[in-house]
């Protein structure tokens, strides 16, 4: 039961980020920033106007699907 509540709360929080800029930290020490347009129960994310963020630069990559098992954290970007 607790796992179900945690999952429901997770989806509720991520739903609040829809159509806003987010920063996604991924395995392999990679970061991607973009507009969260969609997600599913596996935490696969679709970002529009995405860019891969490096130490001193960013690389535009456009529309991208990030596989949920590579996602470590999602946070809003102001």
C-alpha positions as a Markdown table, in Angstrom:
| # | Residue | x | y | z |
|---|---|---|---|---|
| 1 | Unk | 0.0 | 0.0 | 0.0 |
| 2 | Unk | 2.8 | 2.5 | 0.9 |
| 3 | Unk | 4.5 | 1.8 | -2.5 |
| 4 | Unk | 1.2 | 2.7 | -4.3 |
| 5 | Unk | 0.9 | 6.0 | -2.4 |
| 6 | Unk | 4.5 | 6.9 | -3.2 |
| 7 | Unk | 4.0 | 6.2 | -6.9 |
| 8 | Unk | 0.8 | 8.3 | -6.9 |
| 9 | Unk | 2.6 | 11.2 | -5.2 |
| 10 | Unk | 5.5 | 10.9 | -7.6 |
| 11 | Unk | 3.2 | 11.2 | -10.6 |
| 12 | Unk | 1.3 | 14.1 | -9.0 |
| 13 | Unk | 4.6 | 16.0 | -8.5 |
| 14 | Unk | 5.8 | 15.3 | -12.0 |
| 15 | Unk | 2.4 | 16.3 | -13.4 |
| 16 | Unk | 3.0 | 19.8 | -11.9 |
| 17 | Unk | 6.1 | 20.1 | -14.0 |
| 18 | Unk | 4.3 | 19.5 | -17.3 |
| 19 | Unk | 4.9 | 22.2 | -19.9 |
| 20 | Unk | 7.6 | 23.8 | -17.8 |
| 21 | Unk | 11.4 | 23.8 | -18.0 |
| 22 | Unk | 13.0 | 21.0 | -16.1 |
| 23 | Unk | 16.5 | 19.8 | -15.5 |
| 24 | Unk | 16.9 | 16.0 | -15.6 |
| 25 | Unk | 19.9 | 14.4 | -14.0 |
| 26 | Unk | 20.7 | 11.0 | -15.6 |
| 27 | Unk | 23.0 | 8.1 | -15.2 |
| 28 | Unk | 26.5 | 8.6 | -16.5 |
| 29 | Unk | 26.7 | 12.1 | -15.0 |
| 30 | Unk | 24.6 | 13.6 | -17.9 |
| 31 | Unk | 22.1 | 16.4 | -17.5 |
| 32 | Unk | 19.4 | 17.4 | -20.0 |
| 33 | Unk | 17.3 | 20.6 | -19.8 |
| 34 | Unk | 14.1 | 21.2 | -21.6 |
| 35 | Unk | 10.3 | 21.6 | -21.6 |
| 36 | Unk | 8.6 | 18.5 | -20.1 |
| 37 | Unk | 5.8 | 17.6 | -22.5 |
| 38 | Unk | 4.9 | 14.1 | -21.4 |
| 39 | Unk | 5.8 | 11.1 | -19.2 |
| 40 | Unk | 4.6 | 7.6 | -18.5 |
| 41 | Unk | 4.4 | 5.1 | -15.7 |
| 42 | Unk | 8.0 | 4.1 | -16.3 |
| 43 | Unk | 9.2 | 7.7 | -16.0 |
| 44 | Unk | 10.1 | 7.9 | -19.7 |
| 45 | Unk | 10.2 | 11.6 | -20.4 |
| 46 | Unk | 9.6 | 13.6 | -23.5 |
| 47 | Unk | 11.4 | 17.0 | -23.5 |
| 48 | Unk | 10.9 | 19.6 | -26.2 |
| 49 | Unk | 13.6 | 22.3 | -26.9 |
| 50 | Unk | 16.0 | 20.1 | -25.0 |
| 51 | Unk | 19.7 | 20.7 | -24.6 |
| 52 | Unk | 22.4 | 18.6 | -23.1 |
| 53 | Unk | 24.0 | 20.6 | -20.3 |
| 54 | Unk | 27.8 | 20.4 | -19.8 |
| 55 | Unk | 30.2 | 22.1 | -17.4 |
| 56 | Unk | 30.7 | 25.3 | -19.5 |
| 57 | Unk | 28.3 | 24.8 | -22.4 |
| 58 | Unk | 25.1 | 23.3 | -23.7 |
| 59 | Unk | 24.3 | 21.4 | -26.9 |
| 60 | Unk | 20.8 | 21.8 | -28.4 |
| 61 | Unk | 19.2 | 18.4 | -29.2 |
| 62 | Unk | 15.6 | 19.4 | -29.8 |
| 63 | Unk | 12.8 | 17.0 | -29.1 |
| 64 | Unk | 14.0 | 14.0 | -27.1 |
| 65 | Unk | 12.7 | 10.9 | -25.3 |
| 66 | Unk | 14.6 | 10.1 | -22.1 |
| 67 | Unk | 14.3 | 6.5 | -21.0 |
| 68 | Unk | 13.0 | 6.3 | -17.4 |
| 69 | Unk | 15.5 | 3.8 | -16.1 |
| 70 | Unk | 18.3 | 6.3 | -16.8 |
| 71 | Unk | 16.6 | 9.1 | -14.9 |
| 72 | Unk | 18.0 | 9.9 | -11.4 |
| 73 | Unk | 16.3 | 13.2 | -10.7 |
| 74 | Unk | 13.9 | 15.8 | -12.2 |
| 75 | Unk | 13.8 | 19.4 | -10.9 |
| 76 | Unk | 12.1 | 22.5 | -12.1 |
| 77 | Unk | 14.3 | 25.2 | -13.7 |
| 78 | Unk | 13.3 | 28.9 | -13.0 |
